[in-house]
Amino acid sequence: MKIFVNGKEIEVPASALDKRIVEFLREDLDLTGAKNACDIGACGACTILVNDEPTRICVKRVKDFAGQRILTIEGLAAPDGALHPLQQAFVDCGAIQCGFCTPGMVMTAHAFLLKNPRPTREQIRHAIFKNLCRCTGYQQIIDAIEKAAPHYRRETKARKPAEPAIA
Amino acid sequence: MVKPETKCWRNDAYAKVTGKAKFTDDLKFANVLHAAPAYSDFVHARIVSIDTGAAEKLAGVVRVLTAKDVPGINRFGQIIRDFRIFADDKIHYHGDVVAVVVAETREIAIRGAQLVKVNAEPLPAVFDPEAAMLPGAPLVHENHGTNLINTHVVRHGNVEEGFKQADFIIEEKFQTQTVEHAYLETEAAVCVPRSTDGVIEVYGSMQHPFSTRRFVAACLGVALSEVEIIGTPMGGGFGGKDDTAAIVCARTALAAKLLNRPVKMVYRRDWSMRESYKRHPYRVHYKMGVTKAGRITAVQCKIITDGGAYCSVTPWVTWRSTVQCCGPYVVENVHCDTFGVYTNNVVSGAMRGFGSPQMNFVIEQVVEMAAQKVGISGIEFRRRNMVRQGSVTITGQKLDAHKVAMEQVLDTVLREIDYEKKLALCSHGQAERRAPSRHVDQSTSELAETVLGAPIADDELYGVGLAMSYRGVSLGAEGVDFCAAIINAQADGSILLEVGVHENGQGAESAMSLICAEELGVDLNRIRYRRSSTSNIPDSGTTVASRATIMGGGAVTLAARELKQKIAEAFCAKLHCAPGEVRFKDNFIYGKTDGDRITFAEAMREMWLMQRFPFAFGVFKAPHVTWDEHTGQGDAYFTWVYGCQAVELTVNKKSGKVKLLNAVAAHDVGRAVNPEMVRGQIYGGLAMSAGYALHEEVKAPDGKITTLNLNTYRIPRSMDLPEMKAIIVENPDPVSPTGAKSIGEPANEILAPAIANAIFNATGRRHLSLPIHLGALPEPTTCGEGCQ
């Protein structure tokens, strides 16, 4: 079985098919950005993108993702390490405190802005509803997502719809 | 002055936003074993035997540890040594750990833990703190002789006389609930025996590396120097990662030491919820006397709190409640009795606010009730009684060593939220306000559209409310309060900094770096905050009590001044001036004129050649505080902070659902070192208080917690919160070397009473218990309960 993670094709060994995908990413691929904080899909800290859809993966198995396109937080910055504009906005707006929810929050926001690059603050608030943060009260996270939105508007103009978000 | 580019700066932002930051569970070590705790289903029982046989036989289990395996001390505590690393004689609560199963994988360790059987004789249990205080109640710790953990008092003036002077008495009983910190990252530890020298390295999620080191060393029976706690990013703490987190590290270290292999233990959410200590639930009987002129004449209060099965920091938490039992008001006659009590419930311990959120919930409603009796506004009542410059607190402390900014923050919030206009729009009391005797030049709905931006829907009731507090900064007379910093400039002009405070996620390392750069007049990018280690820097206490910026920042400033002195002495001749005339700015070191200068980097290289170390060790000791435990009098804290928060909300008439519309907070922080992070603390504090007011409650029928995960224990989500405005007020504190004071806890101690007051202003109903449950509301009346 194959999956595509951050633009790379990964051949999944048969022994890993029944593993929880969050553990496969974290342990086998060393992509530890997605966190496991509740094990039941209640907190959103494990959110990644599967075919551009925000997906909470702590309750899902590797075999559920055959042939799917996965984007994790590690795949969002440019290959040279330059931050994605959304990540830069999180930094600039003070949206990061302890940082444990940050990867899941950024991925949820990324998926949302790909679909809706002209959101109101209320729509942003609604979009991150499933991601828990105990530090920030979400205020600066919403500021950051709002600040990053113009980048997605430019991207949408430049690229015709339905193009994959990853290389 | 804060430079624009450093309004929001974090040394760890890049790592955290890219997923590269390595939290404890993200760390990998070869040959690592995994551990899991085993619990029993008892809440109070005498242990007969612990059967680990079945677990030991499970394939992949390497060892099962119990109290018998502890070579050092099995009992620990910061105040009373009653916390068991492993349950030995008794089970005291449902979260007691009887064994730790160590296995080749985490799954096997968890399966093994389920096979551990405890044979025990159940004992009568006690869950109600008042019942626990009665004679004949089952004793949680028999050799303690009583269930009373501690008492505190305030004896100030003469309350009998005070009540005689009163025209009105307000007397109510309040209750607050048990709540969970709900840090996103659960307790976790990886412990690694170092092959070269046998030192146990501990990487873990904890906010007190030095107490963790004490727990670990005592448990292992080794010297403090044989344990090294290495700084690891922490996914939230909020006061909750002290005792329990340290014990998780101690158990993991024991496994690593005995098996001579790296061992990782990462808590599942349900273990964390079950075992970790919580915010103290309070019962407060409060009586206030006031005159017709709106002056408080006396306060008598009795505070009882459930400390749970172990002492933890109950005496310190209740001390703050006692010192601050009258809020920021001058009261000449006070009689306060506080009791911390053992029960068989989950342990109560430190949580952001530390005994103040409970008391402020009481006080800030009582002042509004008192104002109503007197017939003046809550704001006017506060103005007549609040502390001002030179006021004497209820513990006899004169507030004259810093700017008393109570009225300043109150006025700031009133202005920002347009309080007076909004108060007139509150649903409760509309009928009176519309009475013909009152001149109303605009209809309420028109006014609502102008002031609120939208009319109030027919099925909603609208309210605005506020609350304010003052708060003693840092530990006060609770404990030893000093902190160290090391600045080690390198021969190329780069700088290594380390401070004895811990990065809890709040941005402590960033604040320390900003303070260092500013004091030395160098760019921030020269400064590298060292990965912290308990082997690098002296024990500077715990990163609690909102003390990191004031204590750590003080130490950095003093270290930087010492470093500048050394540099000045080395270069004053070359710069043609006296040492005292040397200036540090823009990466240069200047003499009297701008022509006499040397770059910071050149200076560091020359010092190396002169064989002089540009190295400094700074210590900031908290100014003197005093306390008399018998009278509850003294200069309890060396300085104070002032905060005010207001909230607007609607209450649905049918469902009772509360919707927060807007929140405004103003806090005097002394000086904002990293302003956007200060705002982040305020927003986060508002959010946590909103959860405290409306949603959060640890439910534990018969001592067994049922709210074991984040689906049943409901912390605020984005949709539960309103847009918030955080206003920073700056009055640099003369006793703080940086001028900065505190914000972490002040931000999290007053929104719950503000919400309760706003709900009253919407519905006319007072809620004296937390969390506030409204349910369906009766038809609105012109005057609700609590009215005369």
Interface residues (C-beta under 8 A of the other chain):
Chain A: R26 D30 L31 T32 G33 A34 K35 N36 A37 C38 D39 I40 A42 C43 A45 T72 I73 E74 L76 A77 G81 L83 Q87 F90 V91 D92 C93 G94 I96 Q97 C98 G99 F100 C101 T102 P103 V106 R121 R125 H126 I128 F129 K130 N131 L132 C133 R134 C135 T136 G137 Y138 Q139 Q140 I141 I142
Chain B: C8 R10 D12 A13 Y14 A15 K16 V17 T18 G19 K20 A21 K22 F23 D25 D26 K28 H181 A182 Y183 L184 E185 T186 P233 M234 G235 G236 G237 F238 R268 R269 N504 G505 Q506 G507 E676 M677 R679 G680 Y683 G684 G685 L686 A687 M688 N709 L710 N711 I715 P716 R717 S718 M719 L721 E723 M724 A726
